[in-house]
Amino acid sequence: MMKKYKIFLIGVLSLLIFGLLLPQPIQAFMVLLESPIKDFFLRHSLLLCVAVGITQGLFEEGGYYLVFKTMLKKEKSKETPIVFGLGRSSIHTIFDFVTIFATHMSIFGCLIAVVGRILSFGALMGLTLIDYKSVTNKRVVYLALSIVFHAIMNGVLYANELELLNVNNNFDSIFMICFSCVVIIISVLICKNSLSEEA
């Protein structure tokens, strides 16, 4: 049985590989390199947001699914997805908190952003549990759900970043709070359903 710190490190490395290293060049190709693809997305910004969301969702959730299916396939403990998720989610959360405090928001803006990021941490843990259950229960539909959730989250946040949504300054935090609650609830329901199937 693998030690917990190794599973945690695999979670961290998985985020760096599947969350940054692999999707970023594709996303850069969509928006930075002069090409017909960049021209297309400049004219269709909403489709760019969809493409960015799907790319991130496919690489991250698909990558974690592969890690559970290969590197961690012998790790059947209930702690495995939690420790892996802590590795994955903690790096996300540290980056988010640094970003919050670097932007010099109002006290209310900062407070709502912190709540949003804490719930986002819970949502990322929930997505990790869904990926794990997809492997252990042999349910590819769970993986698809996880990818769709991640794609929606990233796509909406990117649309807000591009100012395509005509909303107030705290929209990203309010969206993260609401959407994270939905993801957390659904991941808990999937885990409960999975436990009843195993019983």
C-alpha positions, 0 to 999 in steps of 0.5 A: 500500500502506497504511503499517503504523502506519495498519493498527495504528491501524485495529486500535486503532480497530476494537477501540474501535468493535467491542469497546466502542462498539457492544456495550456499549449492548446489554449495558447494556440487558440488565443495567442498564435496567429492562425485561422483558429485564433481569428475564428475565436476572436470573432466567436468569443463565446465559443472560445469560452466553451473550448477553453472549458472543455479543454480544461475539463477533459485534461484535468478530469480525464487525467485524474481518471487515468491516474486512478486507473493506472498509478493508483489502481491498487489503492482501494482505501477510502482515503485514496481519493481524499489524499489525492484530492488534497494534493490536487485542490491545495495547489489550486486553492493556494494560487486562488488565495494569492490572487485574491490578496494580490488584487486589493479588493474591498473587504466585502469583495475579499470576504466573498472571494475567500468563501467562494474559494473555500467552497471551490476547494470542496467542489474540486474534492467532490470532482476528485471523488466522482473521478474515483467512483468512475473508476471503482464503479466502472461508470464512465458517465461519472467521468463525463459528468465530472468533465462537464462540471469542470468545463462549465466552471472554467468556461463561465469564469473565462467568459467573465474574465473576457467581460462577455457577461455583463455582471457585477464585480463579484460575479465570479465569487458568487458563481463559485459559491453557487456552482461549488454547492451544486458540485458538492451536493451531486458528488455526495449523492454519487458517493452515497449511491455508490455505497448503497450499490456496494452494500 
